[in-house]
């Protein structure tokens, strides 16, 4: 990896976006990060690229291409080394694979690598209650916490009385990776 971005200007935040309905609002995370003086790049899971958020708008907002596939040997790194990583929304599938050390997508490989480098990582889980009750999921959270991963409150996406959905805590992820 290259040197952290903070040595060259603004710190660099890598946002890993998974396939959940709230991903449509990932621009809220990017805006909040930019307001806090972060440069932002997005890595999306392959499924998240299939209509879960407006990729053109995110690329325009960050000024960088969204990454989902590995670069070829000799191709320059499109992002600097991250100073922090936010996984939001983080799905059942991604969290379980990551905890198991499975790196079959760029998003998962990035998470496995950055955790091993000690880069601060914040996660905002977006997992339905029925899936969150699965023993593998509970074990995955325990393992990831043991690796130093920081978690925001879980989000199920379930409607509240009256039919509204609660807000997803995009800015909470930034609070979790704030230095000091």
Residue frames as qw, qx, qy, qz and C-alpha x, y, z in Angstrom:
[[0.000, 0.888, 0.460, 0.000, 0.00, 0.00, 0.00],
 [0.328, 0.606, -0.050, 0.723, 1.00, 3.62, -0.41],
 [0.200, -0.019, -0.521, 0.829, 1.56, 6.09, 2.40],
 [0.011, 0.670, 0.682, -0.293, -1.51, 7.31, 4.27],
 [0.242, 0.731, 0.367, 0.522, -3.16, 10.28, 2.57],
 [0.355, -0.912, -0.168, 0.115, -2.82, 12.46, 5.66],
 [0.590, -0.407, 0.257, 0.648, 0.88, 12.81, 4.77],
 [0.298, 0.173, 0.520, 0.781, -0.16, 14.39, 1.45],
 [0.259, -0.275, -0.199, -0.904, -3.15, 16.53, 2.46],
 [0.690, -0.253, 0.123, -0.667, -6.56, 15.44, 3.65],
 [0.388, -0.182, 0.892, -0.141, -6.97, 12.03, 5.27],
 [0.442, 0.115, -0.666, -0.590, -8.46, 9.38, 2.99],
 [0.590, 0.007, 0.622, -0.516, -11.64, 7.50, 3.93],
 [0.218, 0.054, -0.872, -0.435, -12.51, 4.32, 2.10],
 [0.626, 0.050, 0.346, -0.697, -16.27, 3.69, 2.16],
 [0.031, 0.017, -0.973, -0.230, -17.27, 0.08, 1.53],
 [0.569, 0.104, 0.098, -0.810, -20.89, -0.08, 0.37],
 [0.180, 0.051, 0.982, 0.030, -22.88, -3.32, 0.47],
 [0.269, -0.248, -0.649, -0.667, -26.19, -4.25, -1.19],
 [0.084, -0.502, -0.751, 0.420, -28.90, -3.01, 1.15],
 [0.135, 0.803, 0.517, 0.265, -31.74, -0.61, 0.45],
 [0.277, -0.911, -0.087, 0.295, -30.27, 2.18, 2.58],
 [0.597, -0.144, 0.358, 0.704, -27.23, 2.25, 0.27],
 [0.281, 0.734, 0.452, 0.421, -29.32, 4.58, -1.90],
 [0.200, -0.971, -0.070, -0.109, -28.44, 7.31, 0.61],
 [0.813, -0.167, -0.032, 0.557, -24.66, 6.74, 0.69],
 [0.301, 0.639, 0.058, 0.705, -24.23, 10.33, -0.50],
 [0.479, -0.836, -0.050, -0.264, -25.12, 11.36, 3.07],
 [0.840, -0.399, 0.086, 0.357, -22.02, 9.57, 4.35],
 [0.631, 0.309, 0.162, 0.693, -19.85, 11.13, 1.64],
 [0.019, -0.818, -0.120, -0.562, -21.18, 14.63, 2.33],
 [0.642, -0.764, 0.015, -0.063, -20.65, 14.27, 6.08],
 [0.840, -0.187, 0.130, 0.493, -17.12, 12.94, 5.54],
 [0.461, 0.503, 0.160, 0.713, -16.22, 15.74, 3.15],
 [0.255, -0.869, -0.083, -0.416, -17.58, 18.29, 5.64],
 [0.739, -0.647, 0.158, 0.099, -15.18, 16.75, 8.19],
 [0.073, 0.835, -0.499, -0.220, -12.26, 17.23, 5.78],
 [0.678, -0.125, 0.708, 0.150, -11.95, 13.66, 4.47],
 [0.376, 0.366, -0.622, -0.581, -11.19, 12.70, 0.88],
 [0.729, 0.038, 0.573, -0.372, -13.50, 9.79, 0.05],
 [0.328, 0.284, -0.775, -0.459, -13.32, 6.81, -2.26],
 [0.795, -0.028, 0.293, -0.530, -15.98, 4.12, -2.59],
 [0.123, 0.192, -0.955, -0.191, -15.55, 0.38, -2.98],
 [0.730, -0.002, 0.099, -0.677, -18.82, -1.41, -3.64],
 [0.547, -0.041, 0.836, -0.016, -19.66, -5.06, -3.45],
 [0.034, 0.019, 0.754, 0.656, -20.54, -6.42, -6.91],
 [0.046, -0.588, -0.804, -0.075, -24.22, -6.79, -5.98],
 [0.108, -0.704, -0.306, 0.632, -24.36, -3.21, -4.61],
 [0.077, -0.303, 0.429, 0.848, -23.42, -1.94, -8.08],
 [0.008, -0.305, -0.849, -0.432, -26.63, -3.43, -9.49],
 [0.215, -0.597, -0.431, -0.642, -28.89, -0.49, -8.74],
 [0.527, -0.565, -0.544, 0.326, -28.56, -0.10, -4.97],
 [0.201, -0.762, -0.094, 0.609, -27.20, 3.45, -5.33],
 [0.501, 0.862, 0.066, -0.032, -26.61, 6.06, -8.00],
 [0.811, -0.150, 0.164, 0.541, -23.07, 5.25, -9.11],
 [0.411, 0.583, 0.182, 0.677, -22.72, 8.27, -11.42],
 [0.281, -0.887, -0.061, -0.362, -23.77, 10.65, -8.64],
 [0.781, -0.581, 0.104, 0.204, -21.32, 9.05, -6.18],
 [0.735, 0.132, 0.190, 0.637, -18.47, 9.26, -8.67],
 [0.164, 0.750, 0.143, 0.624, -19.28, 12.91, -9.31],
 [0.511, -0.836, -0.033, -0.195, -19.47, 13.61, -5.57],
 [0.791, -0.490, 0.204, 0.304, -16.14, 11.93, -4.74],
 [0.271, 0.848, -0.384, -0.245, -14.33, 12.80, -7.96],
 [0.160, -0.415, 0.892, 0.086, -13.14, 9.18, -8.11],
 [0.622, 0.030, -0.646, -0.443, -14.32, 6.02, -9.85],
 [0.800, -0.340, 0.308, -0.387, -16.16, 3.47, -7.74],
 [0.181, 0.438, -0.878, -0.057, -14.06, 0.38, -7.32],
 [0.872, -0.105, 0.224, -0.422, -15.43, -3.14, -7.34],
 [0.960, 0.245, -0.055, 0.127, -12.82, -5.14, -9.23],
 [0.684, -0.487, 0.224, 0.494, -9.12, -5.68, -8.71],
 [0.275, 0.857, -0.304, -0.312, -6.66, -3.67, -10.74],
 [0.932, 0.310, -0.109, 0.150, -4.32, -5.48, -13.11],
 [0.731, -0.381, 0.078, 0.561, -0.59, -5.85, -12.35],
 [0.433, 0.083, 0.239, 0.865, 1.24, -2.67, -13.20],
 [0.093, -0.738, -0.426, -0.515, -1.93, -0.57, -13.13],
 [0.096, 0.332, -0.418, 0.840, -1.57, 2.38, -10.72],
 [0.150, -0.418, -0.799, 0.406, -3.46, 2.30, -7.45],
 [0.036, -0.637, -0.439, -0.632, -6.61, 4.40, -7.92],
 [0.492, -0.827, -0.138, -0.234, -6.87, 5.24, -4.20],
 [0.115, 0.613, -0.631, 0.462, -4.27, 6.18, -1.62],
 [0.397, -0.126, -0.857, 0.303, -3.89, 3.90, 1.40],
 [0.393, -0.719, -0.381, -0.428, -6.88, 4.54, 3.65],
 [0.023, 0.377, -0.546, 0.748, -6.53, 6.36, 6.94],
 [0.441, 0.074, 0.684, -0.576, -9.88, 4.83, 7.94],
 [0.208, -0.123, -0.836, -0.492, -12.55, 2.57, 6.49],
 [0.503, 0.098, 0.422, -0.748, -16.32, 2.73, 6.92],
 [0.065, -0.136, -0.938, -0.313, -18.50, -0.23, 5.98],
 [0.282, 0.414, 0.521, -0.692, -22.02, 1.08, 5.52],
 [0.809, -0.324, 0.212, -0.442, -24.43, -0.47, 5.07],
 [0.030, 0.405, -0.914, 0.022, -22.78, -3.72, 6.16],
 [0.806, -0.034, -0.271, -0.526, -24.77, -6.81, 5.28],
 [0.877, -0.291, 0.341, -0.172, -25.06, -10.24, 6.88],
 [0.918, 0.350, 0.027, 0.187, -23.16, -11.80, 3.98],
 [0.393, 0.745, -0.312, 0.439, -20.27, -9.34, 4.02],
 [0.399, -0.696, 0.446, -0.396, -19.82, -9.42, 7.79],
 [0.928, -0.188, 0.309, -0.089, -19.81, -13.22, 7.95],
 [0.844, 0.453, -0.047, 0.283, -17.41, -13.62, 5.02],
 [0.163, 0.808, -0.352, 0.444, -15.07, -10.96, 6.38],
 [0.605, -0.594, 0.434, -0.306, -14.97, -12.54, 9.83],
 [0.959, 0.001, 0.281, 0.042, -14.16, -15.89, 8.21],
 [0.356, -0.564, 0.506, 0.547, -11.29, -14.34, 6.23],
 [0.596, 0.451, 0.608, 0.268, -12.94, -14.83, 2.85],
 [0.060, -0.632, 0.176, 0.752, -11.61, -12.32, 0.34],
 [0.487, 0.294, 0.746, 0.347, -13.48, -13.22, -2.84],
 [0.252, 0.877, 0.322, 0.252, -14.37, -9.63, -3.76],
 [0.372, 0.476, -0.199, 0.772, -12.32, -6.43, -3.72],
 [0.434, -0.684, 0.040, -0.585, -14.49, -5.13, -0.87],
 [0.905, -0.422, -0.034, -0.037, -13.80, -8.19, 1.29],
 [0.800, 0.172, -0.149, 0.555, -10.10, -8.32, 0.40],
 [0.112, 0.639, -0.143, 0.748, -9.80, -4.64, 1.33],
 [0.634, -0.645, 0.056, -0.423, -11.49, -5.25, 4.68],
 [0.955, -0.204, -0.087, 0.198, -9.29, -8.26, 5.46],
 [0.642, 0.339, -0.140, 0.674, -6.15, -6.35, 4.55],
 [0.049, -0.676, 0.125, -0.725, -6.92, -3.08, 6.32],
 [0.775, -0.589, -0.016, -0.229, -7.91, -4.91, 9.50],
 [0.917, -0.074, -0.082, 0.383, -4.53, -6.64, 9.39],
 [0.449, 0.448, -0.095, 0.767, -2.77, -3.28, 9.01],
 [0.301, -0.428, -0.537, 0.662, -4.51, -1.77, 12.03],
 [0.057, -0.245, -0.267, -0.930, -6.44, 0.82, 10.02],
 [0.301, 0.189, 0.586, -0.728, -9.47, 2.07, 12.00],
 [0.206, -0.199, -0.791, -0.541, -12.65, 0.45, 10.69],
 [0.384, 0.133, 0.476, -0.780, -16.22, 1.40, 11.56],
 [0.094, -0.196, -0.908, -0.357, -19.21, -0.76, 10.64],
 [0.488, 0.085, 0.241, -0.835, -22.89, 0.15, 10.44],
 [0.162, 0.094, 0.976, 0.110, -24.68, -3.21, 10.23],
 [0.571, 0.154, -0.090, -0.802, -27.86, -3.41, 8.19],
 [0.227, 0.052, -0.971, -0.058, -29.17, -6.85, 9.07],
 [0.639, -0.369, -0.320, -0.594, -32.73, -8.06, 9.62],
 [0.545, -0.491, 0.501, -0.459, -33.51, -9.37, 13.11],
 [0.980, 0.036, 0.116, -0.160, -34.07, -12.93, 11.84],
 [0.759, 0.488, -0.296, 0.313, -30.58, -12.99, 10.27],
 [0.017, -0.691, 0.483, -0.538, -29.00, -11.28, 13.27],
 [0.785, -0.386, 0.322, -0.364, -30.28, -14.15, 15.43],
 [0.918, 0.285, -0.270, 0.051, -28.20, -16.66, 13.46],
 [0.765, -0.580, 0.125, 0.253, -25.33, -18.05, 15.58],
 [0.720, 0.215, 0.190, 0.632, -22.78, -17.55, 12.79],
 [0.120, 0.807, 0.121, 0.565, -23.59, -13.84, 12.70],
 [0.555, -0.824, 0.046, -0.106, -23.20, -13.42, 16.45],
 [0.838, -0.276, 0.201, 0.425, -19.85, -15.23, 16.27],
 [0.547, 0.515, 0.196, 0.630, -18.76, -13.04, 13.35],
 [0.136, -0.905, -0.029, -0.401, -19.48, -9.87, 15.32],
 [0.738, -0.648, 0.142, 0.119, -17.52, -11.23, 18.29],
 [0.805, 0.032, 0.235, 0.543, -14.56, -12.07, 16.05],
 [0.349, 0.687, 0.166, 0.615, -14.60, -8.70, 14.28],
 [0.372, -0.899, 0.027, -0.231, -14.82, -6.82, 17.59],
 [0.829, -0.436, 0.192, 0.292, -11.84, -8.87, 18.77],
 [0.666, 0.297, 0.242, 0.640, -9.97, -7.57, 15.71],
 [0.232, -0.344, -0.125, 0.901, -10.65, -3.99, 16.82],
 [0.023, -0.404, -0.575, -0.710, -13.52, -3.26, 14.43],
 [0.113, 0.183, 0.437, -0.873, -15.85, -0.58, 15.81],
 [0.020, -0.439, -0.843, -0.310, -19.62, -1.03, 15.46],
 [0.289, -0.130, 0.052, -0.947, -22.45, 1.44, 15.31],
 [0.566, 0.108, 0.589, -0.566, -25.97, 0.51, 16.35],
 [0.268, 0.154, 0.894, 0.325, -27.57, -2.24, 14.29],
 [0.420, 0.308, -0.066, -0.851, -30.17, -1.23, 11.72],
 [0.462, 0.176, 0.869, -0.021, -32.87, -3.65, 10.66],
 [0.091, -0.013, -0.524, -0.847, -34.72, -1.43, 8.22],
 [0.095, -0.502, -0.859, 0.030, -38.01, -2.47, 9.79],
 [0.120, -0.587, -0.246, -0.762, -40.76, 0.12, 9.71],
 [0.016, -0.029, -0.622, 0.782, -41.79, 1.87, 12.90],
 [0.151, 0.613, 0.734, -0.250, -45.40, 2.26, 14.02],
 [0.238, 0.804, 0.102, -0.535, -46.98, 4.55, 11.45],
 [0.820, 0.514, 0.223, 0.116, -44.98, 3.11, 8.57],
 [0.198, 0.918, -0.340, 0.051, -41.84, 5.26, 8.69],
 [0.889, 0.074, -0.267, 0.364, -38.35, 3.79, 8.68],
 [0.497, -0.792, 0.031, 0.352, -35.79, 5.02, 11.19],
 [0.307, 0.891, -0.331, -0.050, -32.86, 7.06, 9.92],
 [0.920, 0.083, -0.147, 0.353, -29.67, 5.18, 9.13],
 [0.447, -0.856, 0.050, 0.254, -26.82, 6.59, 11.26],
 [0.727, 0.582, -0.054, 0.361, -24.35, 7.50, 8.50],
 [0.071, 0.832, -0.325, 0.444, -22.52, 10.10, 10.59],
 [0.789, -0.543, 0.257, -0.129, -22.11, 7.67, 13.50],
 [0.931, 0.177, 0.042, 0.317, -19.57, 5.76, 11.41],
 [0.391, 0.701, -0.182, 0.567, -17.44, 8.89, 11.13],
 [0.468, -0.752, 0.266, -0.382, -17.60, 9.40, 14.89],
 [0.951, -0.256, 0.169, 0.021, -16.27, 5.86, 15.33],
 [0.824, 0.243, 0.055, 0.508, -13.17, 6.47, 13.19],
 [0.014, 0.955, -0.080, 0.285, -12.44, 9.96, 14.46],
 [0.589, 0.298, -0.521, 0.541, -8.85, 10.25, 15.72],
 [0.019, 0.281, -0.540, 0.793, -8.31, 10.54, 19.46]]
